[in-house]
Amino acid sequence: SQQGEEDPQALSIQEGENATMNCSYKTSINNLQWYRQNSGRGLVHLILIRSNEREKHSGRLRVTLDTSKKSSSLLITASRAADTASYFCATDARAGFQKLVFGTGTRLLVSP
Amino acid sequence: DSGVTQTPKHLITATGQRVTLRCSPRSGDLSVYWYQQSLDQGLQFLIQYYNGEERAKGNILERFSAQQFPDLHSELNLSSLELGDSALYFCASNLGGGVGNEQFFGPGTRLTVL
């Protein structure tokens, strides 16, 4: 079973617009990670935010985490056609060795 | 390129058969993770090995087993295959050791069971 639910399931925008994806999860976490997957390929790590952090930036990416609401959001600014992919949040609840639990994913389509 | 390799890329087999998927982690990584991605179940964690030992287990069926060898490569064995086992199987690796950090994913093996 999946820990996270992502919203929206699919998002279609124009190049230059911002894209926001939301992730909700069920249990307490140590950290939350966002991954990107191009069609049928392996996942690529984008950003990790720890449970004691509220916001993190990496290039055009901004991630927020609200542990009281058990939710996170990923904002991609000034989107490009190359950002077209599926985006997954993954929660890591274990204190010891990792056991990532992935959300359902958001399919992002950026049109030129 | 993540540095994680998986073979084969594609595998087509029949129900009831047994297959072995292979994963070589990034140089220096001690942990290997296996995931299954299917349309109905999404991306599911199966099992993790750290330096040859099993460390965490997820939704792995009893028909499935894995191991990590002394050279740190890992194999996932799937037996008595069913149609529902058709999926993308990914392995990922990282240094491991209990510190939460990113995982590096291989390109996956697409398994089709006919």
Interface residues (C-beta under 8 A of the other chain):
Chain A: S1 Q2 N30 N31 Q33 Y35 G40 R41 G42 L43 V44 H45 L48 R50 F88 D92 R94 A95 G96 F97 Q98 K99 L100 V101 F102 G103 T104 G105
Chain B: S2 V4 S31 Y33 Y35 G42 L43 Q44 F45 Q48 Y50 R55 A56 G58 N59 L88 F90 A92 N94 G96 G97 G98 G100 N101 E102 Q103 F104 F105 G106 P107 G108 R110
